[in-house]
Amino acid sequence: MKWDRDEASKTLLEILDDGEVLFLNQTKETTRTGLRFAEQYAIGGRDALILASFMNPSVSEFRTFDKELIRLGKVERGRRRLSICAA
């Protein structure tokens, strides 16, 4: 995204302060899932790892400004499904 630096910083700081935002650790399994997503959904490695990180049973929806990810609508791995929608 081609955001103005000040606007991007302000928005990201607001997101960090939001108590509903989760931060998850990356594991080897997350990395494996990310590699599968990159191949299966033809997306970049960074986006694939981000989505893989949210393949957590407590997360059902991923909100983003990324049009490429929004286009996917969802990703699946086994019985886990993560819906992707615009923020």
PLY file of the C-alpha trace (Angstrom):
ply
format ascii 1.0
element vertex 87
property float x
property float y
property float z
element edge 86
property int vertex1
property int vertex2
end_header
0.00 0.00 0.00
1.21 3.48 -0.79
0.26 5.19 2.48
1.50 8.50 3.70
4.09 7.72 6.42
2.34 9.71 9.12
-1.03 8.18 8.31
0.45 4.66 8.26
2.19 5.18 11.59
-0.94 6.61 13.22
-3.12 3.76 11.93
-0.68 1.06 12.97
-0.30 2.53 16.44
-4.09 2.54 16.80
-4.14 -1.13 15.82
-1.43 -1.94 18.38
-3.49 -0.29 21.11
-6.66 -2.20 20.18
-7.31 -4.86 22.80
-9.00 -7.09 20.20
-5.84 -7.45 18.07
-3.92 -10.69 18.55
-0.17 -11.23 18.27
0.87 -14.81 17.62
4.26 -16.53 17.57
5.68 -18.15 14.48
6.56 -21.83 14.86
8.00 -24.42 12.50
4.47 -25.65 11.83
3.38 -22.10 11.04
6.26 -21.83 8.59
5.28 -25.12 6.92
1.69 -23.92 6.61
2.91 -20.62 5.17
4.95 -22.43 2.53
1.89 -24.49 1.58
-0.27 -21.36 1.40
2.26 -19.58 -0.81
2.14 -22.45 -3.27
-1.57 -23.26 -3.03
-2.86 -19.70 -3.22
-0.05 -18.18 -5.34
0.74 -15.45 -2.78
4.00 -13.99 -1.53
5.92 -15.51 1.37
5.25 -12.68 3.80
1.48 -12.77 3.18
1.49 -16.56 3.40
3.26 -16.50 6.78
0.90 -13.86 8.12
-2.13 -15.95 7.18
-0.52 -19.12 8.52
0.05 -17.38 11.85
-3.67 -16.81 12.16
-4.63 -20.44 11.49
-5.36 -20.69 15.18
-8.56 -22.26 16.56
-9.42 -19.05 18.39
-9.32 -16.96 15.18
-12.02 -17.28 12.54
-11.66 -13.97 10.69
-8.68 -12.01 9.40
-9.18 -8.33 8.55
-6.78 -6.55 6.23
-6.33 -3.65 3.82
-4.38 -5.93 1.43
-6.46 -6.26 -1.74
-4.64 -9.42 -2.84
-5.54 -11.18 0.41
-9.11 -9.85 0.40
-9.46 -11.33 -3.09
-8.81 -14.81 -1.65
-11.80 -14.57 0.68
-10.57 -17.51 2.76
-7.75 -19.98 3.26
-8.10 -23.53 4.50
-5.85 -26.14 6.01
-7.40 -29.41 7.08
-10.57 -28.59 8.97
-9.41 -25.06 9.78
-10.83 -22.19 7.74
-9.83 -18.54 8.01
-12.14 -15.97 6.44
-10.44 -12.89 5.00
-12.27 -9.58 4.72
-11.60 -5.88 4.35
-10.72 -3.93 7.47
0 1
1 2
2 3
3 4
4 5
5 6
6 7
7 8
8 9
9 10
10 11
11 12
12 13
13 14
14 15
15 16
16 17
17 18
18 19
19 20
20 21
21 22
22 23
23 24
24 25
25 26
26 27
27 28
28 29
29 30
30 31
31 32
32 33
33 34
34 35
35 36
36 37
37 38
38 39
39 40
40 41
41 42
42 43
43 44
44 45
45 46
46 47
47 48
48 49
49 50
50 51
51 52
52 53
53 54
54 55
55 56
56 57
57 58
58 59
59 60
60 61
61 62
62 63
63 64
64 65
65 66
66 67
67 68
68 69
69 70
70 71
71 72
72 73
73 74
74 75
75 76
76 77
77 78
78 79
79 80
80 81
81 82
82 83
83 84
84 85
85 86
